[in-house]
């Protein structure tokens, strides 16, 4: 079964739906950063008033080399809604070999698991993770990768034989028949009654168990919200939903979203931007999630509706966007046509990631196909790795004489397409660590393609070296180091050294 085939008949949305979702996308009710700024640095403008002399003491060259910073990257799948790679499903390779292959691809930054509820819990009160979890986490740990995941409450891929619920819940939670499966006789798609007390009780427990196990784990890059419907995408195609009415559906969806947002305090959540074709409250869910700082994701890039593209492209700059393709996920060279410009269709798809200023592009499960594709058509992955997400460097650093001491002004340039997904902390420190100053830029800054300046006022008499480093606060209290995207050498800890000038050195300029 092909996932996108289910959506063809649901491509057109009512005008009212588009207008309501557009309000979220375009900021008619502006979305602010969920936490107040802490230790905010002075970010200018830095006029020449009170200027007593200045020098440019550092300027760096942008690098296009791939970086493995938090908040962006190419995503290889160790498990998707149908399982591992096609070769592993057919018994031509083991699960261990599959995970090792995907994690060994040189262009993979994040490993992703998309599995059913039954793959993480088989009894009440505890998690029982399928072997792919241990293999994926171990591979990420060994190879310096990160991990993301989605636990699906519903999965159309295995129906009618299997549903996503664990067996111990199937006699406690009613399943609702929503329609016949094409080509499968009398087979029915079945959805759980999400509003049922037993479902809600078990769902809250599942959320809390997952958060207790993984929230704040340094290996975990993000977690997809567990949402309604097929593959957890917030829809059941053009089939009806199992709720008795819209009010119940929206109230249930919001309750589930609110509980997840409260449980995951240190790891980013991502909300699917699926329009509300199934009338289950998606507009309200997306709005609630974005206001709490959840990232955005879409499981397609070309066939999505205009409103979805608009929302992704015009999201608040501190929110990351995660993209994948729903059609050409296998990277099968035999199925990839070229256009009049001799561009293969998948490369055309993936380069739209940069139009959206997105942070992630998903690669799916087929390691052999991915390696073959990259060998034959390397431009797509190369361009994404050089431009996707954010790419920061201290483009200029100035030293000024002010207030009978020195002020250092750092200008951070972002040559990537996306804003910083969170809050950037700058840190200047003496080599002996006796002097240490730090503070934040405004959320999302510097924006994609932009600059942001910030100043540090030094103690009187200090005129020696400083090491400048950066960290990303991806959620409140979750700090991750950021590598500078410059060609100039950096120190083993990732910082870059700034050579301050003495007050008597030549070269001081005065403002006019």
C-alpha positions as CSV (number, residue, x, y, z in Angstrom):
1,X,0.0,0.0,0.0
2,X,1.3,3.5,-0.9
3,X,0.6,6.1,1.7
4,X,0.0,9.0,-0.6
5,X,-2.5,7.0,-2.7
6,X,-4.9,7.3,0.2
7,X,-4.7,11.1,0.1
8,X,-5.5,11.8,-3.5
9,X,-9.2,12.3,-3.0
10,X,-8.6,14.6,0.0
11,X,-6.4,17.2,-1.9
12,X,-9.0,20.0,-1.9
13,X,-9.9,21.6,1.4
14,X,-12.9,23.8,2.2
15,X,-12.1,27.5,2.0
16,X,-12.9,28.0,5.6
17,X,-10.3,25.4,6.6
18,X,-7.6,27.2,4.6
19,X,-8.5,30.6,6.1
20,X,-8.5,29.3,9.7
21,X,-5.1,27.6,9.3
22,X,-3.7,30.6,7.5
23,X,-4.2,32.6,10.6
24,X,-1.8,30.3,12.4
25,X,0.7,30.4,9.5
26,X,0.7,34.1,8.8
27,X,0.7,35.4,12.3
28,X,-2.7,37.2,12.5
29,X,-2.4,36.2,16.2
30,X,1.4,36.3,16.5
31,X,3.2,33.4,18.1
32,X,5.8,34.4,20.7
33,X,8.7,32.4,22.1
34,X,7.4,30.3,24.9
35,X,10.1,31.3,27.5
36,X,11.1,34.8,28.4
37,X,14.7,35.7,27.4
38,X,17.5,35.0,29.9
39,X,20.8,36.8,30.2
40,X,20.1,38.7,27.0
41,X,23.2,40.3,25.5
42,X,23.1,43.9,24.2
43,X,22.4,43.4,20.5
44,X,22.8,47.0,19.4
45,X,22.7,49.0,17.4
46,X,26.2,50.0,18.3
47,X,26.6,53.6,17.4
48,X,29.8,55.7,17.5
49,X,28.5,57.7,20.5
50,X,31.1,57.5,23.3
51,X,33.5,55.8,20.9
52,X,37.1,56.1,22.0
53,X,38.6,53.9,19.2
54,X,37.9,50.6,17.6
55,X,39.6,47.8,15.6
56,X,38.4,44.8,13.7
57,X,40.2,41.9,15.4
58,X,38.7,38.9,13.7
59,X,36.9,38.1,10.4
60,X,36.3,34.6,9.2
61,X,35.5,32.8,5.9
62,X,32.3,30.7,5.5
63,X,32.8,27.0,5.2
64,X,30.6,24.7,3.1
65,X,31.8,21.6,4.8
66,X,29.1,19.4,6.3
67,X,28.5,19.9,10.0
68,X,26.7,17.7,12.6
69,X,25.2,20.4,14.7
70,X,21.9,20.0,16.7
71,X,18.8,21.2,14.9
72,X,19.4,20.1,11.3
73,X,20.6,17.2,9.2
74,X,19.8,14.3,6.9
75,X,17.7,11.6,8.6
76,X,18.2,7.9,7.9
77,X,15.4,5.5,9.0
78,X,16.2,2.4,11.0
79,X,12.4,1.6,11.1
80,X,9.4,3.0,9.3
81,X,5.7,2.3,9.5
82,X,6.2,-1.0,7.5
83,X,9.3,-2.1,9.4
84,X,13.0,-2.0,8.5
85,X,14.5,-2.1,5.0
86,X,12.9,-4.2,2.3
87,X,15.9,-6.5,2.4
88,X,15.5,-7.1,6.1
89,X,11.8,-7.7,5.7
90,X,12.6,-10.3,3.0
91,X,15.2,-12.0,5.2
92,X,18.1,-11.0,2.9
93,X,19.8,-9.1,5.8
94,X,19.4,-9.1,9.5
95,X,18.0,-6.2,11.5
96,X,21.5,-5.6,12.9
97,X,22.9,-5.4,9.4
98,X,20.2,-3.0,8.3
99,X,20.8,-0.6,11.2
100,X,24.5,-0.8,10.7
101,X,24.2,0.0,7.0
102,X,22.0,3.0,7.5
103,X,24.0,4.4,10.4
104,X,27.3,4.0,8.4
105,X,26.2,6.2,5.5
106,X,28.5,9.2,5.7
107,X,25.7,11.7,5.0
108,X,23.3,10.5,7.7
109,X,23.1,12.7,10.8
110,X,20.0,11.5,12.6
111,X,18.5,8.0,12.9
112,X,14.7,7.8,13.0
113,X,12.3,5.2,14.3
114,X,8.6,5.3,13.3
115,X,6.9,2.3,14.9
116,X,3.5,1.2,16.4
117,X,2.4,1.4,20.0
118,X,2.7,-2.4,20.1
119,X,6.4,-2.0,19.3
120,X,7.1,-0.2,22.6
121,X,4.7,-1.6,25.2
122,X,3.4,-5.1,25.7
123,X,2.1,-4.8,29.3
124,X,0.8,-2.0,31.6
125,X,3.2,0.2,33.5
126,X,6.4,-0.3,31.6
127,X,8.1,0.0,28.2
128,X,9.0,-3.1,26.3
129,X,11.0,-1.7,23.4
130,X,11.6,-3.8,20.2
131,X,15.2,-4.6,19.5
132,X,15.5,-1.9,16.9
133,X,15.5,0.7,19.6
134,X,18.6,-0.7,21.3
135,X,20.4,-1.2,18.0
136,X,19.6,2.4,16.9
137,X,20.6,4.0,20.1
138,X,23.8,2.0,20.2
139,X,24.7,2.9,16.6
140,X,24.0,6.6,17.3
141,X,26.2,6.5,20.4
142,X,29.1,4.9,18.6
143,X,29.0,7.1,15.5
144,X,28.2,10.5,16.9
145,X,24.6,10.6,15.5
146,X,21.3,11.6,17.0
147,X,18.0,9.8,17.2
148,X,14.3,10.8,16.7
149,X,11.1,8.8,16.8
150,X,7.4,8.6,16.4
151,X,5.1,6.1,18.2
152,X,2.0,5.5,16.0
153,X,-1.4,5.1,17.7
154,X,-2.8,3.9,14.3
155,X,-1.1,2.4,11.3
156,X,-2.9,1.6,8.1
157,X,0.0,-0.4,6.7
158,X,-0.8,-3.6,8.5
159,X,-4.6,-3.5,8.5
160,X,-6.8,-5.4,8.6
161,X,-4.6,-8.1,10.1
162,X,-3.0,-5.9,12.7
163,X,-3.7,-2.6,14.5
164,X,-1.1,-0.4,16.2
165,X,-2.5,-1.1,19.7
166,X,-0.7,-3.5,22.0
167,X,-2.6,-6.8,22.4
168,X,-3.2,-6.2,26.1
169,X,-5.4,-3.1,25.2
170,X,-7.4,-4.6,22.4
171,X,-10.1,-6.0,24.6
172,X,-10.3,-2.8,26.6
173,X,-10.5,-0.2,23.9
174,X,-13.3,-0.4,21.2
175,X,-12.2,-0.3,17.6
176,X,-14.4,1.5,15.1
177,X,-14.7,0.4,11.4
178,X,-14.3,3.4,9.2
179,X,-14.3,1.9,5.7
180,X,-13.3,-1.0,3.4
181,X,-9.7,-1.5,2.4
182,X,-9.5,-1.3,-1.5
183,X,-8.6,-4.7,-3.0
184,X,-8.9,-6.6,0.3
185,X,-12.4,-7.9,0.1
186,X,-14.3,-7.0,3.2
187,X,-11.3,-5.8,5.1
188,X,-12.0,-2.7,7.2
189,X,-9.7,0.1,8.3
190,X,-10.2,0.3,12.1
191,X,-9.5,3.2,14.4
192,X,-9.5,3.1,18.2
193,X,-12.1,5.2,20.0
194,X,-9.6,7.8,21.1
195,X,-12.1,9.5,23.5
196,X,-12.7,6.2,25.4
197,X,-11.6,6.3,29.0
198,X,-9.4,3.2,28.7
199,X,-7.7,4.7,25.6
200,X,-7.1,8.0,27.4
201,X,-5.7,6.3,30.5
202,X,-3.4,4.0,28.5
203,X,-2.3,6.9,26.3
204,X,-1.4,9.1,29.3
205,X,0.6,6.3,30.8
206,X,2.4,5.7,27.5
207,X,3.3,9.4,27.2
208,X,4.7,9.5,30.7
209,X,6.7,6.3,30.3
210,X,8.3,7.6,27.1
211,X,9.1,10.9,28.6
212,X,10.6,9.4,31.7
213,X,12.8,7.2,29.6
214,X,13.9,9.7,26.9
215,X,13.2,13.3,27.8
216,X,16.5,15.1,28.1
217,X,18.5,12.1,26.7
218,X,21.4,13.8,24.8
219,X,21.0,11.3,22.0
220,X,17.4,12.3,21.3
221,X,17.0,15.1,18.7
222,X,13.3,15.4,18.6
223,X,10.1,13.4,19.2
224,X,7.0,13.5,17.0
225,X,3.7,14.2,18.7
226,X,1.5,11.1,18.9
227,X,-1.4,12.4,16.8
228,X,-4.7,11.0,15.5
229,X,-5.1,8.7,12.6
230,X,-3.1,6.9,9.9
231,X,0.6,6.8,10.8
232,X,0.0,9.5,13.5
233,X,-0.3,12.2,10.8
234,X,-3.6,13.7,12.0
235,X,-5.9,12.2,9.3
236,X,-7.7,9.1,8.1
237,X,-7.6,10.2,4.4
238,X,-11.1,10.6,3.1
239,X,-12.5,7.9,5.5
240,X,-14.6,9.1,8.4
241,X,-13.2,9.6,11.9
242,X,-14.4,7.4,14.8
243,X,-15.6,10.4,17.0
244,X,-19.3,11.0,17.7
245,X,-18.9,14.7,16.8
246,X,-16.4,17.4,16.1
247,X,-16.4,18.9,19.6
248,X,-15.5,15.6,21.1
249,X,-12.7,15.1,18.5
250,X,-11.1,18.5,19.0
251,X,-11.4,18.3,22.8
252,X,-9.8,14.8,22.8
253,X,-7.0,15.9,20.4
254,X,-6.2,19.0,22.5
255,X,-6.1,17.0,25.7
256,X,-3.7,14.5,24.2
257,X,-1.5,17.3,22.9
258,X,-1.5,19.2,26.1
259,X,-0.4,16.2,28.1
260,X,2.5,15.5,25.7
261,X,3.6,19.1,25.8
262,X,3.6,19.0,29.6
263,X,5.5,15.7,29.8
264,X,8.3,16.6,27.4
265,X,10.2,19.4,29.1
266,X,13.7,19.1,27.7
267,X,13.4,17.4,24.3
268,X,11.7,19.2,21.3
269,X,8.4,17.8,20.1
270,X,7.3,18.1,16.4
271,X,3.7,18.5,15.2
272,X,2.5,17.3,11.8
273,X,1.1,20.2,9.8
274,X,-1.7,18.0,8.2
275,X,-4.7,20.2,7.4
276,X,-7.9,19.1,9.2
277,X,-9.3,17.0,6.4
278,X,-10.6,14.5,9.0
279,X,-12.2,17.1,11.2
280,X,-10.4,16.1,14.4
281,X,-9.1,19.5,15.6
282,X,-5.8,19.8,13.8
283,X,-5.9,23.6,13.5
284,X,-6.2,23.9,17.3
285,X,-3.5,21.2,17.9
286,X,-1.0,22.9,15.6
287,X,-1.7,26.3,17.2
288,X,-1.3,24.9,20.7
289,X,1.9,23.0,19.8
290,X,3.5,26.0,18.0
291,X,2.8,28.3,21.0
292,X,4.5,25.7,23.2
293,X,7.6,25.7,21.0
294,X,6.9,22.5,19.0
295,X,8.7,22.1,15.7
296,X,6.8,21.5,12.5
297,X,7.0,18.5,10.1
298,X,5.3,17.3,6.9
299,X,5.5,13.9,5.4
300,X,5.5,15.2,1.8
301,X,6.9,18.2,0.1
302,X,5.6,18.5,-3.5
303,X,2.0,17.3,-3.2
304,X,1.1,19.3,-0.1
305,X,-1.5,22.0,-0.2
306,X,-0.6,25.7,-0.5
307,X,-1.6,26.4,3.1
308,X,0.8,23.8,4.4
309,X,3.7,25.1,2.3
310,X,2.9,28.6,3.5
311,X,2.8,27.6,7.1
312,X,6.1,25.7,6.9
313,X,7.9,28.5,5.1
314,X,6.6,31.3,7.3
315,X,6.9,29.6,10.7
316,X,8.5,31.5,13.6
317,X,12.3,31.5,13.0
318,X,13.0,29.6,16.2
319,X,11.0,26.6,15.1
320,X,12.7,23.8,13.0
321,X,11.0,22.2,10.1
322,X,11.3,18.4,9.3
323,X,10.5,17.3,5.7
324,X,10.2,14.0,4.0
325,X,8.9,12.7,0.7
326,X,5.9,10.4,0.5
327,X,6.4,9.1,-3.1
328,X,10.1,8.4,-3.9
329,X,11.2,7.2,-0.5
330,X,12.9,4.1,-1.8
331,X,15.5,6.0,-3.9
332,X,15.0,3.5,-6.6
333,X,17.0,4.7,-9.6
334,X,14.8,2.7,-12.0
335,X,11.8,4.7,-11.0
336,X,13.3,8.2,-11.1
337,X,12.6,10.1,-14.3
338,X,14.3,13.3,-15.4
339,X,12.9,16.6,-16.7
340,X,13.8,18.8,-19.6
341,X,16.8,20.1,-17.6
342,X,18.0,16.6,-17.0
343,X,17.2,16.9,-13.3
344,X,15.9,13.7,-11.7
345,X,12.6,14.1,-10.0
346,X,13.8,13.2,-6.5
347,X,16.6,15.8,-6.6
348,X,14.0,18.4,-7.7
349,X,11.9,17.3,-4.7
350,X,14.7,17.5,-2.1
351,X,16.0,20.9,-3.2
352,X,12.6,22.3,-2.4
353,X,13.7,21.8,1.3
354,X,15.8,24.9,0.8
355,X,12.8,26.9,-0.5
356,X,11.1,26.1,2.8
357,X,14.2,27.1,4.9
358,X,13.8,23.6,6.5
359,X,16.1,21.9,8.9
360,X,15.8,18.2,8.1
361,X,15.4,16.0,5.0
362,X,14.4,12.3,5.6
363,X,16.1,9.5,3.6
364,X,14.0,6.5,4.5
365,X,15.3,2.9,5.1
366,X,17.1,1.7,1.9
367,X,20.8,2.1,2.6
368,X,22.0,0.4,-0.6
369,X,19.8,2.6,-2.7
370,X,20.8,5.7,-0.9
371,X,24.5,5.0,-1.4
372,X,23.9,4.2,-5.1
373,X,21.8,7.4,-5.5
374,X,24.5,9.6,-3.8
375,X,27.2,8.1,-6.1
376,X,25.2,8.8,-9.2
377,X,23.6,12.1,-8.2
378,X,25.7,13.7,-5.4
379,X,24.5,17.2,-6.0
380,X,21.3,17.0,-4.0
381,X,22.7,15.8,-0.8
382,X,25.8,18.0,-1.2
383,X,23.6,21.1,-1.5
384,X,21.4,20.2,1.4
385,X,24.4,19.5,3.7
386,X,26.0,22.9,2.7
387,X,22.9,25.0,3.0
388,X,20.1,23.3,5.0
389,X,19.4,24.5,8.5
390,X,21.6,27.1,10.1
391,X,25.3,27.7,9.5
392,X,26.9,30.1,12.0
393,X,30.3,31.8,12.2
394,X,31.7,34.9,13.9
395,X,31.8,36.9,10.6
396,X,33.3,40.0,12.3
397,X,34.6,40.7,15.8
398,X,35.4,44.2,16.9
399,X,37.2,45.6,19.9
400,X,36.2,49.1,21.2
401,X,37.5,51.4,23.9
402,X,34.6,52.3,26.1
403,X,34.0,53.2,29.7
404,X,37.7,53.0,30.4
405,X,37.8,49.4,29.4
406,X,37.3,47.3,26.3
407,X,34.1,46.1,24.7
408,X,34.1,43.1,22.3
409,X,31.3,43.1,19.7
410,X,30.6,39.8,17.9
411,X,28.7,39.7,14.7
412,X,27.4,36.2,14.0
413,X,26.5,35.4,10.4
414,X,24.0,32.7,9.4
415,X,24.7,31.4,5.9
416,X,22.1,28.7,6.2
417,X,18.5,29.0,5.1
418,X,16.8,28.5,8.5
419,X,16.8,30.5,11.7
420,X,18.4,29.1,14.9
421,X,15.9,26.6,16.3
422,X,15.9,27.9,19.8
423,X,18.2,30.4,21.6
424,X,21.9,30.8,20.8
425,X,24.2,31.4,23.8
426,X,27.6,33.1,23.1
427,X,30.4,32.5,25.5
428,X,33.8,34.3,25.7
429,X,36.4,32.9,28.1
430,X,40.0,33.5,28.8
431,X,42.3,30.5,28.1
432,X,42.9,30.0,31.8
433,X,39.1,30.2,32.3
434,X,39.5,32.9,35.0
435,X,37.4,35.2,32.9
436,X,34.0,33.8,31.6
437,X,31.2,35.9,30.2
438,X,28.1,34.5,28.4
439,X,24.6,35.6,27.3
440,X,21.9,35.0,24.7
441,X,20.8,36.3,21.4
442,X,17.1,36.8,20.8
443,X,15.2,33.5,19.9
444,X,15.7,32.4,16.3
445,X,18.6,34.8,15.7
446,X,20.5,35.1,13.5
447,X,17.7,34.4,11.0
448,X,18.5,32.4,7.9
449,X,20.8,34.5,5.7
450,X,21.0,37.2,8.4
451,X,23.4,38.7,10.9
452,X,23.1,39.4,14.7
453,X,25.5,41.5,16.8
454,X,26.1,41.2,20.5
455,X,28.6,42.8,22.9
456,X,30.6,41.8,25.9
457,X,32.0,44.5,28.2
458,X,35.4,43.2,29.6
459,X,36.8,43.8,33.1
460,X,39.1,46.8,33.2
461,X,42.7,46.0,32.2
462,X,41.9,42.8,30.3
463,X,43.6,42.8,26.9
464,X,44.6,39.2,26.2
465,X,43.2,36.3,24.3
466,X,39.6,35.2,24.4
467,X,38.0,32.0,23.2
468,X,34.6,32.4,21.6
469,X,32.1,29.5,21.5
470,X,28.4,28.9,21.0
471,X,25.7,26.7,22.4
472,X,22.1,26.1,21.3
473,X,19.4,26.1,24.0
474,X,17.0,23.9,22.1
475,X,14.5,23.7,25.0
476,X,14.7,25.4,28.3
477,X,17.8,24.0,30.1
478,X,18.8,21.7,27.2
479,X,22.2,23.0,26.0
480,X,24.1,21.6,23.0
481,X,27.4,22.8,21.6
482,X,27.4,24.4,18.1
483,X,30.4,24.1,15.7
484,X,31.4,27.2,13.9
485,X,30.9,27.0,10.1
486,X,34.2,28.8,9.2
487,X,37.3,27.8,7.4
488,X,39.6,29.2,10.0
489,X,40.9,26.7,12.6
490,X,39.1,26.2,15.8
491,X,40.3,24.9,19.2
492,X,39.7,21.3,20.3
493,X,36.7,22.4,22.3
494,X,35.1,24.1,19.3
495,X,35.9,27.6,20.3
496,X,37.7,30.1,18.1
497,X,40.5,32.4,19.5
498,X,40.2,36.2,19.5
499,X,43.4,38.2,19.8
500,X,42.7,41.4,21.7
501,X,44.8,44.5,21.1
502,X,46.5,46.5,23.8
503,X,45.5,50.1,24.2
504,X,48.8,51.3,22.9
505,X,48.8,49.2,19.7
506,X,48.7,50.9,16.4
507,X,45.6,50.6,14.3
508,X,42.9,52.1,16.5
509,X,40.3,54.0,14.5
510,X,38.0,56.7,15.7
511,X,34.4,57.3,14.6
512,X,33.7,60.4,12.6
